[in-house]
Amino acid sequence: MEIKSIQTKKIYKNIVEQIIFLIREGSLKSGDKLPPERALAEMLDVSRASLREALSVMEIMGIVDIRPGEGSFVSDLDVQPFIALVLPLLLKEGGFEDDLIEFRRLLEISGVKLVCRNIMQNQSLLKELKETVEEMSEKLEDVDAGAKLDTKFHRILFSMSNNIVLIKVLDYLGFILERTVKFNRNRILSKGENAQLLLRSHFAIYEAIEKGDEKLAQEAMENHFNLVHSFLWYAYWLSSFLKSSKTNFRGF
């Protein structure tokens, strides 16, 4: 397996592209374990921080599975269709996670208007939406179950739009949605009270839809994404602060 040294500014993007190339050409296969973090960083001639950033992105995309205490593995899922879909996003300037959240914001704030307009035709799905929120409340501290229920909640919303284009978009992006929701919830729920706030924001969306109030539903969805964005910004800031403090302490 030949790995080239990387010497560009967008380091994490280049790392992702190289791993994707190795998967495409068959040097890396589903289930293969990547070299240990330190060794892989040396092989790529990048910092371990850049490598971790790349691994996080690939975990979101479903290209690798990161197993605590075991290492990073090429996903057992068929990643080829998703590689072709997501790779163009990596070539953009800016943060990958922010781009995904903003894309979902645009899609779902518009989509929730259609959900309200079609509420009478979707009473069974409305009931399922309520049951999903109630189950979220019961499994508040279970991150994995919460991620699945969160994804289910948004999938139901897409279905309630009765818009074939939105539903087809979900077919293509559903896997990415599931990975980003799980990844983001892990970061968000590192702070206990965030789980309650996240639950309330989902419940506010449900209540607005139940009333058939388009404006209120859009506001609730906007508030939901603002909340998620603020949580992620705080998690990123705290992580950076702790890393900086640890470095300064060692230096002292």
N, C-alpha and C positions, 0 to 999 in steps of 0.2 A: 504494500500500500504506500503510494508516494504522496506525501503531503508537502505543499510548497510553502515557503516562508511568506508572510504577509507584511507589506510595508506601506499601507495606505492610511488615509485619515479615517475613513468609515470602517474601522477595524471589525466591529462585530458583524456588520453586513457581509464583509468579505469572508469571515469565518463561516457564516451560514451558507454562503454560496459554495464554498469549497466542500463542506460536508454534503450538501445537496449534490454536487458534481460526483462525489465519491459513491453516493447511493445510486445515482443514475447510471454510472458506468459499471456498477456491480462490485466495486472494491469493498463497499459496506453493504451488508444485507440485513433484512429484518431480524432482530434478535441479537445482532452483534453488539458486543460491549465496546464502547469507546475507550481509548487509553485513559489512565488516571489523569486528573485535572492538571497536575504539575507537568507530567510528561507531555500531554497534548499541547499545553501552552508553550513548552520549549520547542516542540516539533513545528508549531505554527509560527514561532518567534513573536508571540504576543503576550501581553500581561494576563495574569489569571483573572483580573477584573473584567477585561474585554471578553475573555473566554466565557466567564460566567454569564455575562450579558447575552452573548450569542446562544448559550445553552438555554437560557430563559426564553428567548424568542423561539427557539426550536421546540421547546416544550409546549409553548402556546400553540404552535403550528401542528403539533402532533408528530413531529419528525423524530424526536427522542423522548424517551421516558427516563426521568431522573428518579432513581430509587435511593432514598436515604440509606447510607451505610453500604450500598452495593455499587453505585456508580451510575453512569449514563449509558443507555442502550438505544440502538436504533429501534424505532417503534415496530411492533408486530403488525400494525395496521398497514393497509396499502396506502402509502403516502404519496404515490406518484401524482394522482389527480390534484391533490391539494398543493403539492409543490408548484405545479404549473399555474395554479390559481393565485397563490399568495406571493410568489417570487417577485412580481412587479411592484408590490407594496414595499418590499425591502429596498428597492432602488430609489425611493423617494427620500427627500430631506426630512429630518424630524424623527420623532419617536414612533416606533411601530405600534406600541400599545395605545398611544394617544390617537393615532390614525384609525385604529379599529374602533375605539370608543366613539370617536366623532362620526364615523360611518354609521355605526349603530344608532347614534343619537338622531341623525338625519332621517334614517329609515324608519325608526320606530315612532318618532314624534309625528311624522306624517301618517304612518300606518294606523296609529291609534284613533285617528279621526274616522277612518273607514270602519274600524271595529265598532265604534259607537253608532254609526249609521246602520250597521247590519246586526245590531244587538238582538232584535226580535227574531231573526232567523237563526240565531246561535245560542239559544237558551241552554242547550245541553253543554256546550263548550263554556258558557258563562259559569255554570255549576262546577265544571271541572276546574276552571280558573280559581274559584273560591276554595275548592277542596285542596288545591295545590298550595295556596297561601296558608291555609289552616295547617297543612302538613309541614310547611316551612316553620311555623310557630312551634310545632311539636318537636322538630329536629333542629332547633336553633343552634346547638353547639356541635352538630355533626357536619363538618366542612364538606365532606364528599357527598353526603345526602343532600345538603343544602345546595351544592353546585348543580346537582341533577334536577332538583326541584326548580331552581332559578332558571335553568335552561328550559325546562318543561313549561314554565310560566310564559316565557317569551315565545316559545314555539306555538302555544295555544293562541297567543295574541295574533301571530302571523296568520294562523288558520282562520281566525275570526274576522279577518279583513275581507275575506271572500275575493281577494285580488290575486289572480293566478300568477301575476308577475312577482308579487311579494312572496308568495308561497314557493315559487321556483327559485327565487333568490335564497330563501332559507334552505332549500334542498342543496344548493351549492355551498352555502356558507354555514350550514348547521353544525358541521364538525368544528369549524373554527370558533363558532359561537360557544360551543360546549367547552372547548379548551380555554378560551379567554375567560369565561365565567368562572371556571374552576381555579385558574391561575389567579385571577383578581380577588376572588373570595378568600383564598388562602392568605393573601397580603392584607386584605381589609379586616378579616376576622382575627388578626393577630392582636387587635385591641377589642376587648370583650363587648363594650357597649355598642360597638358598630353593628353587631348582629341585630340588635333591636331596631336601630335606625334603618337598616336595610330592609328589615321585615315591614316596618311601617310604610316605607316608600312603595313597596310592592302592594301593600294593602290599600294605600291611597289611590294607586292606579286602578285596582279592582273596583273600589267604591265609585270612582268617577265613571268607569265603563258601565257599571250596573245602573247608574242614573242616566246613562246615555248622553252625558254632558261632554261634548267634544272639546270645548275650551278647557274645562277642568281636567279632562283626561290628558290633554297635551301639556298642561302645566305640571300635572303629577309626573308625567314621563320626563319632562325637562328637569324637574327637581330631582328625580331619581338619578339621571345621568350626572347632574351637578354634584350630587352626593357621592356617587361612585368616583368621580374625578377628584373630589376633595380628599376622599379616603386614600386614593392611590398616591396623590401628591404628598400627603402626610407620611404615608408608609415609605415613599422614596426619600423624603427629607430625613425621616428618622433613621433609615438605613444608612444614608450618607453621613449623618451626624455621628452615629455610633461607630462607623468605620473610621471617621476622622478622629474621634475621641480616643479610640483604641490605638491608632497610629501615634497620636500625640503623647499618650500615656507611655507607650513603649519607648518613644524618643526621650521622654523625661527620665 
